[in-house]
Structures are given as C-alpha cells and as structure tokens.
Amino acid sequence: MTALIACAGAAAVTWLLRVLFITVVPAGHLPGPVRRALPHVGPAVLAAVIAAALVGGPGGVDPAFLAGAVVTAAVAWRRGSVVLATACGLGTVALLHLL
C-alpha cells in the first residue's frame, strides 16, 4: 500500500511540475541541448527509482524488487514505454509480496 501511495504522490508532483513548466516555458523557447535531453529524462528517472529500491534497503536486496527491476528493464527494452514498464514492474513486486 505504501508503494501505491508513493507512486500516486510522485505522479501528482510530476504532473504538476510538467504543467507548470509547459505553461511557463513553451518547448520552442528552450535551448537546443535541453530539448535534445528531454526524451532521456523519463528513462533516467525510472533507472534512479529502480536503483534506489534495490540498494536502499537495510537488509540487502529484496528478491521481489530485483525481479521487478528485471521485468521493468525487459518491458522498457522490448516495448519502449516507460508507463507500461513501470506498471509491469510494480505489478511484479506486488504479486511477489502477496505470495
């Protein structure tokens, strides 16, 4: 349940920051290097979240998080969708914790 609340909070904050950023600074006014870097922000954030989940626990690596990371990476690589990869990874972790 905590992971679901954290995901909902992260989604809300991300959405708010995007809306504010888009309304304040239209994409046409961004410098070239920033426009080229924007498509890589989503995968970088996803990788950071996965790394924090794998390394952040005091008891070592949780096998459910490791399996979720593998599923997330595989789905992101095969499908190219950050949203689908995140959903599949979270589903894997939730399923393994319920077992």
C-alpha positions in Angstrom: 0.0 0.0 0.0 2.9 2.3 0.8 4.3 1.9 -2.7 0.9 2.7 -4.3 0.7 5.9 -2.2 4.2 6.8 -3.1 3.5 6.2 -6.8 0.3 8.3 -6.7 2.2 11.2 -4.9 5.1 11.0 -7.4 2.6 11.1 -10.3 0.8 14.1 -8.9 4.0 16.0 -8.3 5.4 15.1 -11.7 2.1 16.2 -13.4 2.1 19.5 -11.5 5.7 20.2 -12.4 5.1 19.4 -16.1 2.0 21.6 -16.3 3.8 24.5 -14.6 6.9 24.0 -16.8 4.9 23.8 -20.0 2.8 26.8 -19.3 5.7 29.0 -18.1 8.3 27.9 -20.7 7.0 26.6 -24.0 9.2 24.0 -25.7 10.0 26.4 -28.6 11.8 28.7 -26.2 14.1 26.0 -24.6 17.7 25.9 -25.6 18.7 23.1 -28.1 20.6 21.0 -25.6 17.7 20.9 -23.2 15.2 19.9 -26.0 17.6 17.1 -27.0 17.9 15.9 -23.4 14.2 15.9 -22.5 13.4 12.4 -24.1 16.0 10.8 -21.9 14.7 12.2 -18.6 11.9 9.6 -18.1 14.2 6.6 -18.5 16.8 8.2 -16.3 14.3 8.8 -13.5 13.0 5.2 -13.9 16.5 3.9 -13.6 17.1 6.0 -10.5 13.9 4.8 -8.8 14.9 1.2 -9.5 18.4 1.7 -8.2 17.1 3.2 -5.0 14.7 0.3 -4.5 17.4 -2.2 -5.0 20.1 -0.6 -2.9 18.1 1.4 -0.4 17.0 -1.4 2.0 18.9 -2.0 5.2 18.6 -5.8 4.8 20.1 -6.0 1.4 18.4 -6.6 -1.9 14.8 -7.7 -1.7 14.2 -10.5 -4.3 10.8 -9.1 -5.2 12.4 -5.7 -6.1 15.1 -7.5 -8.0 12.5 -9.4 -10.0 10.5 -6.2 -10.5 13.7 -4.4 -11.8 14.3 -7.2 -14.3 10.7 -7.2 -15.5 10.8 -3.4 -15.8 14.0 -3.4 -17.8 12.8 -6.1 -20.1 9.4 -4.4 -20.8 11.1 -1.0 -21.3 13.6 -2.5 -23.7 11.1 -4.5 -25.7 8.2 -2.0 -25.7 9.9 1.3 -25.2 7.1 2.5 -22.9 8.1 3.9 -19.5 4.5 3.8 -18.3 4.0 0.1 -19.3 7.4 -0.8 -17.9 6.6 0.9 -14.6 3.2 -0.8 -14.3 4.7 -4.3 -15.1 7.5 -3.8 -12.6 5.2 -2.6 -9.8 2.8 -5.5 -10.6 5.6 -8.0 -10.3 6.7 -6.6 -6.9 3.2 -6.5 -5.6 2.5 -10.1 -6.8 5.6 -11.4 -5.3 4.9 -9.7 -1.9 1.4 -11.1 -1.9 2.8 -14.7 -2.4 
